[in-house]
Amino acid sequence: MDTLIDSVGQIRARIEALRARMGVHGLSTWITLSSDPHLSEYLPQRWQSRQWLTGFSGSAGTLVLTADFAGLWVDSRYWVEAEARLAGTGIEAVKASSAAGSALFDWLGQHVASGSEVGVDGASLGLSLARSIEAALEKRGARLRTDLDLLNEIWPTRPALPDAVVRERSGAFESLQRREKLAKVREQMTALGAQWHWISSLDDIAWLLNLRGSDVPFNPVFLAHVLVGPSDVRLFIAPGKIPAPLGERLRADGITLVDYRQAAAALSALAAGEALLVDPRRVTLAMVRAVPAGVRILEQINPTTLLKSRKSELELANVRLAMEQDGAALCNFFSWLEQALDRRERITELTIDERVTAERARRQGFVSPSFGTIAGFNANGASPHYSATLESHAVVCDATGCGNGLLLIDSGGQYETGTTDITRVVAIGATSADQRRDFTLVLKGMIQLTRARFPRGTRSPMLDSLARAPIWAEEVDYGHGTGHGVGYFLNVHEGPQAISPHLPPEPQTAMEPGMITSNEPGIYRPGRWGVRIENLLATVPAGGGEFGEFLKFETLTLCPIDRRCIDKTLLRADETDWLDSYHRTVRERLTPLVAGDALAWLQRSTEPL
């Protein structure tokens, strides 16, 4: 308790220090984003400004501070968690829909003082977001100021840039060499009439150069910018991060190493009359403003984003190997869990995280978790992005007995051969009829999307309602999207596709062969329980004919779905057949990789329904 009290006091002190600096610079409002100069989802410690100011550790959220108001905008994934974490800090948890940005813009357009200045760090402000904020401020006659970083003025122990060494990918894992990838990017640059292309998004850079790092938690990427020219490439990276032998190989491929801090200066030196390609959703305002007025700026999605989303046959084959290793790890974990419950060992949500990570660490090619494990028992499972802490977590079982209900576990691993992300809900003790009903409705939605066939080029948001239909039929819904793209030993959240009603159905969201996308519908009962079942799917050809080429999904994830949670009366015969077929595949693929108690658990858990 003392730790929590001290934390609340620290947060209040930081907010007041920020208000004082706002006054010095004549700002009426300051906006702190969950962002960095690369617009990453997961941030290096240096740019975790919003978390440092508020104590809220969710992956998304925007803090707005005025002289008499502090509000943290969060979407439905974090409503419960944010309210609990911000209690007593003086910061209001502002509940926004999944279109949290629109709610923020509306607030700015209504509350910012006329003629005032609103500050935000332009080095971490996306170009598209900057335009939206400026449009909102225009309604009030207010001005956006982006030349300040107030956190530098109040954060004396702000972490330095990460200094981990970058490593090269083995040719066994990559179907294209750097030169080949650069040639494909230059082809698209030429088609658009661009002599130069600027890339700041870290996963795009790692993919393009066949390099990996460890600068960002859970994502094997490194801090860098890249400027692709007609015949050369400049890699802006901190000195010392590229080992000398790797540097020589990069130079042989036409890549010059430049100090990370010289990125903006390089853009400012571009010659008038030339054209620069940038992705407005993946470049910051500060970088664009460094470009001379005489340089023509072309705005299109990064070619690398589209190219890396379509995994090759070699990459898909490697991902299948990662799924087998991941599935074997989970068999060992669930076998342990079953026995530990029988023995009435002490098991908490933190224990779940520790054990599932330990089992993955024993598997071939494992590098790290792909995100922080979400383990939520009963009511905690109702928060989609719940995070157990030492101060606040649930006990699943101890010597006095085990609980009853549903345990939701959302976890994943980074392997040299691919990235995994899986959610399973398992029965702990007795489950209620309502819990089994919710579980079965989510399962029906997941099966319906899995079995879909659709024309090639179908916009990914259009598929979302397939998973929701069985849930909607019971007048129930969930607030998050149904699926996100997944990288190849890269970010667990990857574009351009997402199966979500909140994503505009733009041309770049078209489903194409080779894409890997999650399938994770859910139902959440605040204060009671949550259900989410998640598999990863590969988009593969399904044939075609008079009406063109069609696509379907291949299920990549290999792990049993808990049959104890199913209300069999709600499943159609074809749905039961799908589940039994899936479990046969899981058994066949994982049996050679497990033994003893884990093998026995696998065999029991994959019996026909």
TATAGI-V66833 format. One record per run of one state. SS is the DSSP state (A for helix, B for strand, O for the rest). FROM is the first residue (numbers start at 1). LEN is the number of residues. If there is no record, write none. Layout:
ss=<SS,SS>
from=<FROM,FROM>
len=<LEN,LEN>
//
This chain:
ss=<O,A,O,B,O,A,O,A,O,B,O,B,O,A,O,B,O,A,O,B,O,A,O,B,A,O,B,O,A,O,B,O,A,O,B,O,A,O,B,O,B,O,B,O,B,O,B,O,B,O,A,O,B,A,O,B,O,B,A,O,B,O,A,O,A,O,B,A,O,B,O,B,A,O,B,O,B,O,B,O,B,O,B,O,B,O,A,O,B,O,B,A,O,B,O,B,O,A,B,O,B,O,B,O,B,O,B,O,B,O,A,O,A,O,A,O,A,O>
from=<1,2,26,29,33,45,48,49,55,62,67,70,75,76,87,92,96,100,112,117,120,122,125,126,127,139,143,146,150,155,166,169,178,193,196,200,202,210,211,213,216,217,219,220,225,229,233,238,242,243,244,253,255,260,269,275,279,284,285,290,296,300,303,310,313,343,347,349,362,366,370,374,378,383,395,399,401,403,405,412,413,416,418,420,422,429,433,451,453,456,459,460,473,483,486,494,500,507,510,511,516,520,522,526,529,533,534,546,548,556,563,566,568,571,573,594,596,606>
len=<1,24,3,4,12,3,1,6,7,5,3,5,1,11,5,4,4,12,5,3,2,3,1,1,12,4,3,4,5,11,3,9,15,3,4,2,8,1,2,3,1,2,1,5,4,4,5,4,1,1,9,2,5,9,6,4,5,1,5,6,4,3,7,3,30,4,2,13,4,4,4,4,5,12,4,2,2,2,7,1,3,2,2,2,7,4,18,2,3,3,1,13,10,3,8,6,7,3,1,5,4,2,4,3,4,1,12,2,8,7,3,2,3,2,21,2,10,4>
//
